Amino acid sequence: MITILRGSFFRKKEIEVLLGRVDLRPPKIIVGISLTLAGEDAFPHGAITLPAILDTGFNRTLEIDEWHLVHWAGLRKEHLVSIEKDKSHEGRKYDLCRANLWLHRTPYEGPRTPRVRSPLLLENSRQVRVMAPMGKPNPRLPLLGLTAITQNHLQVMIDGENSRFRAYKSLRLSLSELYREFFT
């Protein structure tokens, strides 16, 4: 197995985002992600990192409030490829969109923190649930769900006693994945 990401639970009571700070209820496992347009094969220089809660109880890939999409990721829903529009869940509307989802290989530190290693494209997770705005953003941070973990053959180990987590990728990598892993 190759370690993709490791870190400790986020214990701070607030987190830095592109437009200020957000209050948290720690502990949380917060990872850095980036969203790019579906047609982009390489990670674009200058893409913004945004925080997401790694939520193994969430059975989707990624859920993001439209406000976060615009203000934190710098994307507009209209620029994403729409899969389904005007869906509804528990009285709230959402669109299912196609986008590239990138998982950063270091715990989230801030929106412009320099990257030590290039992020991992979650190739099998291209569907993003964009929630229609309604008052304050809900969820408070984007949620990266269990589906993103399972679809991309990642393994997550949570050490509750020491407040640490680790994400691994199976060694069953293609040659291009091996090259990216060791040379980028």
C-alpha positions in Angstrom: 0.0 0.0 0.0 1.1 3.5 -0.7 0.2 6.2 1.9 -1.7 8.9 0.2 -2.6 11.1 3.1 -1.9 11.1 6.9 -2.6 13.6 9.7 -4.2 14.2 12.9 -7.8 15.1 13.6 -8.5 18.8 13.3 -8.8 20.2 16.9 -8.9 23.9 16.1 -12.2 25.6 16.7 -12.0 27.5 13.4 -10.5 27.0 10.0 -9.1 29.4 7.4 -10.9 29.5 4.1 -10.6 31.7 1.0 -12.9 34.4 2.4 -12.1 34.4 6.1 -12.7 31.8 8.8 -15.4 29.2 9.6 -16.3 27.9 13.1 -16.0 24.2 13.7 -17.1 21.7 16.2 -13.9 19.6 16.6 -12.7 16.9 16.3 -13.1 16.5 12.6 -11.0 14.8 9.9 -10.5 17.7 7.4 -8.8 17.1 4.1 -7.9 19.4 1.3 -9.7 19.0 -2.0 -9.8 20.9 -5.3 -12.5 20.9 -8.0 -11.7 21.4 -11.6 -13.7 21.2 -14.8 -14.3 17.7 -16.0 -12.2 18.1 -19.2 -8.9 19.0 -17.4 -6.5 16.0 -17.4 -3.7 17.7 -15.4 -4.0 19.6 -12.1 -4.0 23.3 -13.1 -1.5 25.6 -11.5 -3.3 28.0 -9.2 -6.3 25.8 -8.4 -7.7 26.6 -5.0 -7.6 24.1 -2.1 -10.8 24.0 0.0 -11.5 22.0 3.1 -13.8 19.0 3.2 -14.9 16.8 6.1 -14.0 13.2 5.5 -17.3 11.7 6.5 -17.4 7.9 6.3 -21.1 8.0 7.3 -21.9 10.0 4.2 -22.9 7.7 1.3 -22.2 10.0 -1.6 -19.0 11.2 -3.3 -19.0 14.9 -2.6 -21.7 17.3 -1.4 -21.0 21.0 -1.6 -23.2 24.0 -1.1 -23.4 26.3 -4.2 -22.0 29.1 -2.1 -18.9 27.1 -1.3 -18.5 26.2 -5.0 -18.5 29.8 -6.0 -16.7 31.5 -3.1 -14.2 28.8 -2.1 -13.6 26.7 -5.2 -13.9 29.7 -7.7 -16.3 27.7 -10.0 -19.8 28.4 -11.1 -22.4 25.6 -11.3 -23.2 26.7 -14.9 -19.6 25.9 -16.0 -19.9 22.3 -14.7 -21.4 19.5 -16.9 -24.9 18.9 -15.6 -26.0 15.3 -15.1 -29.3 15.9 -13.4 -31.0 19.2 -12.5 -33.5 20.2 -9.9 -33.4 17.1 -7.8 -34.8 17.2 -4.3 -33.7 15.6 -1.0 -35.5 16.4 2.3 -37.0 19.5 0.7 -33.8 20.9 -0.6 -32.9 21.2 -4.3 -29.6 20.2 -5.8 -28.0 19.5 -9.1 -25.8 16.5 -9.8 -22.8 17.8 -11.8 -19.6 16.3 -13.3 -16.3 17.7 -12.2 -12.8 16.5 -11.4 -12.2 15.9 -7.8 -8.6 16.1 -6.4 -7.5 14.9 -3.0 -4.5 16.7 -1.6 -1.8 14.6 0.0 -1.4 16.7 3.1 -4.0 17.7 5.7 -5.8 20.9 5.0 -3.8 24.0 6.1 -5.4 26.8 4.1 -6.7 27.7 0.7 -3.3 28.8 -0.7 -0.9 26.6 1.2 1.9 25.4 -1.1 1.5 21.8 -2.1 4.4 19.5 -1.3 3.1 16.7 -3.6 0.7 16.9 -6.5 -2.9 15.9 -5.5 -4.5 12.6 -6.4 -7.2 12.7 -9.0 -10.1 10.7 -7.8 -10.7 9.3 -11.2 -13.7 7.2 -10.3 -15.5 10.0 -8.5 -16.7 12.7 -10.9 -20.2 13.3 -9.6 -20.6 16.3 -7.3 -23.9 17.1 -5.6 -24.2 20.9 -5.6 -26.8 22.0 -3.1 -29.0 25.0 -3.9 -28.2 28.0 -1.7 -30.6 28.6 1.1 -29.4 30.9 3.9 -26.1 29.9 5.4 -24.2 27.3 3.6 -25.3 23.8 4.5 -23.3 21.6 5.0 -21.0 24.1 6.8 -18.0 22.5 4.9 -18.2 20.2 1.9 -18.6 16.5 2.7 -16.3 14.0 1.1 -18.1 10.7 1.5 -17.5 7.0 1.7 -18.3 6.5 -2.0 -15.3 8.6 -3.0 -13.1 6.3 -0.8 -14.5 3.0 -2.1 -14.8 4.0 -5.8 -11.1 4.9 -5.8 -9.9 1.9 -4.0 -8.6 3.9 -1.0 -8.3 2.5 2.5 -8.7 4.7 5.5 -7.4 3.9 9.0 -8.6 5.9 11.9 -6.7 5.8 15.2 -9.1 7.3 17.7 -6.8 6.8 20.7 -4.1 9.0 19.1 -6.4 11.2 17.1 -4.7 10.3 13.8 -5.8 9.0 10.4 -4.2 7.6 7.3 -5.4 7.0 3.7 -3.8 4.4 1.6 -4.0 3.3 -2.0 -3.7 -0.3 -3.0 -0.4 -1.2 -4.8 -2.5 -2.3 -7.8 -1.5 0.8 -9.7 -1.1 1.3 -13.4 2.2 2.3 -14.8 1.1 5.9 -15.2 -0.1 6.0 -11.5 3.2 4.6 -10.4 5.1 7.2 -12.4 2.9 10.0 -10.9 3.3 8.6 -7.4 7.1 8.5 -7.4 8.1 11.3 -9.9 5.6 14.1 -9.4 
